[in-house]
Amino acid sequence: MSPPQIVVHADPQLLAAAIASRLVTTLVDAQASRGSASVVLTGGGTGIAVLEQLRASAACMAVDWPRVDVFWSDERFLPAGHPERNETQARAALLDHVGVDPARVFAMAASDGPDGDDPDAAAVSYADVLAAKSGPEDHGAVPQFDAVLLGMGEEGHVASLFPDSPGVHERARSVVAVRNCPKPPPTRISLTLPTIRHAAQVWMCVSGTAKAAAVQLALSGAGELALPAAGAIGQRRTLWLLDRAAASRLPKELLPRLS
C-alpha cells in the first residue's frame, strides 16, 4: 500500500481541470502499456466536474475511449435514467460524447433493473461483473483498476461507506448493498474498502471548506471505521487532490506548493 501524497490546487475549477488532465495521462499510459485501461468513476460535485472538464479538454480524445473499461465506486439505487444516479450524470457529462464501447461500461444495477428492487441481489450481480473482469494478472477477485476516483463526505464517508456502518466493516465481499444512509437516497450499492484498495491508484478528489476537518483527520491517522476515507489506499499510489479550502486545516508541513 502507498502512503498518501497531497496535491493542492487554488480553487474547485482548477482542481477539476487538473484531475481531468491527470486522468488522460493515466489512461493513455495504461493503454500504451497493455492496450486497454480501466477507471472507477464517482459522483458528487467534484466527480462530475472532472468529467465535464475532461470532455472540454483538447486532450480528451488522446484516450482511445473504446478501449477503456468504466466502473463505478457506488450508485444510488434508483430507477434507470434517474437524474440522481451517478451513471446518468456521468453519461451526460462525458460518456455519451466520447465513443465508449457500451459493452465496456459497467454500471451498477438500477432499482428497476434485472435484479428488481433488491439491492443485495444487485450488489451480488456487480460483484460477479468484477470477478468476470478479473484476470490472472489482477491477483484477486476484482480487477486492479488503473485509477479509482473518489469523493468524500463532510463526515468522512467514501463511495457509500459511512462511518461505523456495516459496509465499512465488510472484509469478505467486494460489493455491498447499503441501507439507511444518513443522506438521501437511503439505499445504495457500494464497492468495499478491500475492493478499493486493490486498485493501482486511488485518488481522493475533495473540495470545499466544509470537508477540511475530515481531510485533516484522514491525513492525521484516523481509523477507517470512524472515517472511511482514511482506508481508501492504492497499491501503487494514493493521491489526495484538494482545493485550497479543503486543505485549509492541514498542518503547513504537509502542504505542497500551490498549483
N, C-alpha and C positions, 0 to 999 in steps of 0.2 A: 504494500500500500504506500501511496505517496503522501508526503506532508503537504499541507496547503500552501499555495502561492497566491499572493494578493496582487491584483491589478486594479487601480482606481482611475476612473475617468471623470471628467468635470461635471457632467450632467447626464440625465437619462437618455437623451437623444444620442450623445456621443458614445455612451455605453452600448446602446443597442447597435449602433453602426460598427463599433469595434468588435463586438461579438460576432456580428454577421461576417465581417472580414476574416476573423479568426476561423469561423466555421468553413468558409470557402477554402481556405488553405488546408484545413484538416481533411476535408472530404477529397480535395484534389490529390493531396499526398497519399491518402489511403488508396485511391483508385490507381495512382501511378504504381503503387507497390503491389496491390493484389488484384486490380481490375474492378473492384467494387468498393463501396463504403457503406457504413451504417450510422444512423443518428437516431437518438431518442429525443423527441420534442417535448416541450412543456407548454402549459397555457399561461394565463396571467398577463398583466400589462407588459412586463418586460419581455416575456417569452414571445408574445405575438409581435411586439415592436421589432424584435430581432428579425423575424421572418419578413416583415414589411421592409425593413432596411435591406435585407438580403435581396428581395425582389427588385428593389430600386437600384441596387449596386450594378455598376458596369461590369463587375467581375462575376456576377451571378451565373452566367452561362459558361464560365470556366469549368463548372461542375458538370459532369456527364449525368444529368438527373435520372435518366432511365436505368442507371446502374447504382442507384442509391436505395438501400433498404431503410424505410421510415417506420419508426415505432413511437409509442407514447409512454411517458412515465406514469401517467394516471389519466383518468377520464371521469367526467360527471355522468352518472348512469341515467341518461335521459334519452328520449326518442332520437332516432337518426335525423340529422339535419337541424337539431335544436340549436339556436344561436349561442347557447352557453356551453355547448360541447367543445372541448379543446380541438377535436378533429375538424369541426365545422369552421372554427376560427382559423386554424392552420391552413385549411384548403383555400379559404378566401384570401388569406394574407400572402400565400406563396404557392402551395402545391398545385392548385388548379391552373397555374400560369407557366410552369416550367417543364412540362412534359415528363413528369414522373411516370413510371410504369405502374399502373393500378395494381398489378399482381405483387408489387413490392412495397405497397403501402399497407401497413398492418395496424389498422385502427382497432381499439378496444370495442367490444360489442355495445350496441345501444339497447335501451330497455325494451324496444320493440323488435329486437333482432332475433336470430335463430334460437337463442337461449331463453327467450321470453323475458319476463320481468323477474329474473333470478340472477342477482349479481354474483352469487357463489359459482353458478354454472358458467357465467361469463368470464369470471376470473380463471376457472379451470381451462376454459377454451383458449384464453390468451396464453396461459402457461404452456399449453400444447403447441401453440404457434411458436413460442420462443424455443421450445425443445426441438421442434422440427427444423428451425433455422440454425440450430447449433451444430457445428461440425467438430471433428476430432481436434482441430486446431484451437477450439474455444475452451477445451479442458473443463467442461461443465455442461449443465442442462440449459444454459442460456447463452446467447451469443456474447462475445466480448466486443460490445459496441465501441465504435471509434470515438464517439462523444455522446455523453448524456447531458442534456441541458436541463437545469432545474431552477425553479424559483424558490422562494422561501416566504412563509407567512410571518406575521408580526410576532407570533408566539413560537416560531421556530419550526413549524411543520414543513415537510418537504414531500414532493409528489402529493399523495393524500394520506401520508403517515403523520398523525398528530401526536403531540406529547402524551406519553404513557397510555396510548391506545393499543388495542390488540394487534393491529397491523405492525406497529413499530417493535413489538416483541417477537414477531414471526421470524423464524430461522430456517424452517424446512421448505416452505412454499416460495415459489418465485413471484407469484401474483396473488393478491388477496382482494376480497370484497371488503369495503369499508362502509359501516353503517353509523348513523347518529353522529355525523361530522358536526363539529361546532360551528361551521359556517355552511350556508346552503350551496348546492343542494345536499341533503344529508346522506345520500347513498352514492358511492363511487367505486371505482376499481383502481388498484394501485400496484405498481411494482413494489417489491420489498427491498429493504436495505441490502441484503445479500445479493440480490439481482443488480442493484445499482452499483455495488462495489465490485462487480465482475467486469465493469466497463474499463476500457483502456484509459479514458479520460472522463472525469466528472467536472462539469462547470456549474458553479453556483452563480446565478445571474440575479443580482439584487440591487434595487434602487429604493431611495426614499428614507427620510429621517425616521419614519415610524418603525423601520426594521433595524435601525442602528444598534439597539440594545441586544437584539438576538444575534446580529453579526458579531458583536463583541463577545458574547457568551460562547458562540460556536467556535470562535478562534482563540478562546482562552481556556479550553479544556473541558467544556461542558459535556455531560454524558448524553448519549444519543436517545435514551429513553425519555429524558426530560426535554431534550432539544434535538429532535430527529435530524435536523440539518447537519449536526455535528458528525453524524455517521455516514454522510454522503462523501465517499472517498474513492478515488480512482486507482486502478492498478498502477498506471504509469504517471498519471498527472492529476492533481486536484487543484482547480483554479477557483478562486473567489473573485469574480468580476463585478466590481462595485462602482456606483457613482459616489461622488464626494459626500452626499448626505448619508448614504448607508454606511460609509466608512468613518463617520464623524466621531464615533465613540471608541475607535481603535487607538491603542497607545501609539505614540509617534514612532517608536522603534519598529513597529510592524508596517508602517505606511511607506509604500514606494513613492517615487516622484510622480506627480500627476501627469497623465497623458493629455 
